Amino acid sequence: MTPPKRFLLIDDNPHDQLLAAEAFAELCPDCQLAVANTGPHALELLRSAGDLPEVILLDVNMPGMNGFEVLEALKGDARLSLIPVVMLSTSGAQDDIKAAYTLYASSYIVKARHFSEFLDQIEAFLRYWRHVNLTVRA
């Protein structure tokens, strides 16, 4: 099994998007990181995509359609439901974590405050997904 190379980040914060892009560029230059800044935009991208991402990174706190609503929509779509979704949020609230797992998130990561710590998180995330690839391809 080959490790995942296609990732989608769904996050409305341009600063967090830039940090993620920098982290992926440094830690996994052969990975493709696509970015969607809203839930509806992400769902539109995914529903029209030929090649789906192998893992989705999803922020919880977004205006309009929050991460839980996006997660629910993903898991309710037969074509998208098996893509692993990792919640990546500033919220460490137990209610948020419980809600994510109740909606079948694969993992929940509380974003680090400093870039060096965020790099460590992304490195651990990538190391994990290099060894485990749960995506089922149609």
C-alpha positions, 0 to 999 in steps of 0.5 A: 500500500502506498502512503497518501499523497493527496490531502485537503485542508478545510480551514477559513483562516488564511494564516493557518492555511499558510502555516499548513502549506509551509509545513507540508512543503517542508515535511512532505514536498511530494504531497499535494495539499489542496485548500478550501476556505469554507465548508460549501466550497470544500464539498463542491470541490470534493463532489466534482473532483476526479481524484479525491484526497486521501485524507481531509484536515478539517477545522471546527470553527468556521463561519456559515457551515462549521466543521461538524456540519461539513463532517456530517455532510462528508459522512452522509455522502457515499462517495466521500464517506470513507475518506479519513477526516482529521479534525484540526482545531484550536478548540480542545473542548471535550464537547467538540472532541466528543462531537467529532468522534460521534460524527466518525472523525478519524482523529482530533488534533488541537492546533499548536500555538507556535509554528515549531510545535505545529511542525511537530504535529504535522510531522507526527500526522504525516508519519502516521498516515505514511504507515496507515492508509485506510482510504478505500478506493472505488 
